[in-house]
Amino acid sequence: MIKIKTIGRIPTQEELARITQQTKVMPFRICYAGEGGDTWKVLRQEETYSDKSVGNREITTLQRSISEIAKLIGAEPINLIHIGPGEGIEIPVLFERIKPTNKAVYTGVDISKEMLVNTARLQSAQLKGVKPLWYQTDIETEGNLELVAEETRKQGAKRNLVCLLGQGVISSNEKSWENISQCLKSGDFFYLTIEGDDIARRDEICASYDLPFVRGLISIGLRRAGYDTRKGSFKTSFNPKKSRAEVHFTTGYRGDILSLTSYKPTPKNLQKRLIRQGFEIKHLKFYKDLHTFAVLCQKRNH
Ligand SMILES: C[S@@+](CC[C@H](N)C(=O)[O-])C[C@H]1O[C@@H](n2cnc3c(N)ncnc32)[C@H](O)[C@@H]1O
């Protein structure tokens, strides 16, 4: 069994359910605990999701960009803070070039304990010889990531690399990036891979969210928020004004719930947002064929 430390403030399922009912916008993190962890595991192994779709675009971008990112970070030991590892599928690629050894540690951070357990089990071979730290927290709540970053520094090397890889849903809440920016100190880095917008392929982008296992995951959240998913219908669309894909769940009797949002920026929109959140962009590459970005940032000095 791995040792998971719960840190900071995590909203309860009841609080998240209440937010959904009052605002008609479901905080997606309501889905991931318990049964949600296992649904994600099945989804990750689903061919339709991983081979053709969003999951594949972001991991390929990680593979293509990792050498350049490792060069820019330099050889000094650096801790990896991996946000929302899920299945930990990014670990082998990260470790190929940035393996945390020689004082540095690997820190997995997730709101769902099940995801951390799955990552530790599925990546046990990769984690041999590495000192992993496991934290359960909500990175969308202010102050939590700062606590994780501090504890990581205390137990590992002096500098951190915060990794947000393939996390369009977490990124659709700008507060997440604000919290990442706040946890960075001088010498730290932020590594981001994210699928962007492509006007010609918006239908394909949206189709990822209509897959049965994705609907299954959304339905877990909706049921936890008190909605009967048999009495309504889903519709996915692209909202260019907000640079995001949106999944709406419409019930005849209780109106419309915005049940998932996933940030899909244009290059201009992405740069503007990074600057607004106090990042200094060290590297930004758009892989056109995958319409996905790889970005490395540091905290801008004011
Ligand atoms: C879409 S999965 C992606 C996992 C992995 N990057 C992959 O592509 O397989 C999202 C992950 O982020 C975690 N997560 C979602 N919201 C979170 C939050 N607010 N704080 C911490 N972890 C969160 C989920 O539990 C899950 O492990």
The ligand as a Tripos MOL2 file, in Angstrom:
@<TRIPOS>MOLECULE
LIG
   27    29     1     0     0
SMALL
NO_CHARGES

@<TRIPOS>ATOM
      1 C1         -8.6560   13.4240  -17.6270 C.3       1 LIG1
      2 S1         -7.7180   12.6020  -16.3440 S.3       1 LIG1
      3 C2         -6.1160   12.7500  -17.1180 C.3       1 LIG1
      4 C3         -5.1020   11.7950  -16.5740 C.3       1 LIG1
      5 C4         -3.8200   11.6730  -17.3640 C.3       1 LIG1
      6 N1         -3.1700   12.9470  -17.5440 N.3       1 LIG1
      7 C5         -4.1010   10.9870  -18.6760 C.2       1 LIG1
      8 O1         -4.1320   11.6490  -19.7260 O.co2     1 LIG1
      9 O2         -4.3370    9.7810  -18.6330 O.co2     1 LIG1
     10 C6         -7.7330   13.8600  -15.1240 C.3       1 LIG1
     11 C7         -6.9590   13.5480  -13.8620 C.3       1 LIG1
     12 O3         -6.8710   14.7310  -13.0690 O.3       1 LIG1
     13 C8         -7.4200   14.4940  -11.7680 C.3       1 LIG1
     14 N2         -8.0900   15.7350  -11.3350 N.ar      1 LIG1
     15 C9         -9.1770   16.2990  -11.9060 C.ar      1 LIG1
     16 N3         -9.5020   17.4490  -11.2770 N.ar      1 LIG1
     17 C10        -8.5870   17.6130  -10.2830 C.ar      1 LIG1
     18 C11        -8.3960   18.6050   -9.2900 C.ar      1 LIG1
     19 N4         -9.2090   19.6410   -9.1910 N.pl3     1 LIG1
     20 N5         -7.3570   18.4650   -8.4260 N.ar      1 LIG1
     21 C12        -6.5220   17.3870   -8.5230 C.ar      1 LIG1
     22 N6         -6.6650   16.4070   -9.4450 N.ar      1 LIG1
     23 C13        -7.6770   16.5210  -10.3150 C.ar      1 LIG1
     24 C14        -8.3690   13.3420  -11.9680 C.3       1 LIG1
     25 O4         -8.6530   12.6410  -10.7760 O.3       1 LIG1
     26 C15        -7.6230   12.5000  -13.0020 C.3       1 LIG1
     27 O5         -6.6480   11.6810  -12.4200 O.3       1 LIG1
@<TRIPOS>BOND
     1     1     2 1
     2     2     3 1
     3     2    10 1
     4     3     4 1
     5     4     5 1
     6     5     6 1
     7     5     7 1
     8     7     8 2
     9     7     9 1
    10    10    11 1
    11    11    12 1
    12    11    26 1
    13    12    13 1
    14    13    14 1
    15    13    24 1
    16    14    15 ar
    17    14    23 ar
    18    15    16 ar
    19    16    17 ar
    20    17    18 ar
    21    17    23 ar
    22    18    19 1
    23    18    20 ar
    24    20    21 ar
    25    21    22 ar
    26    22    23 ar
    27    24    25 1
    28    24    26 1
    29    26    27 1
@<TRIPOS>SUBSTRUCTURE
     1 LIG1         1 GROUP 0 **** ****
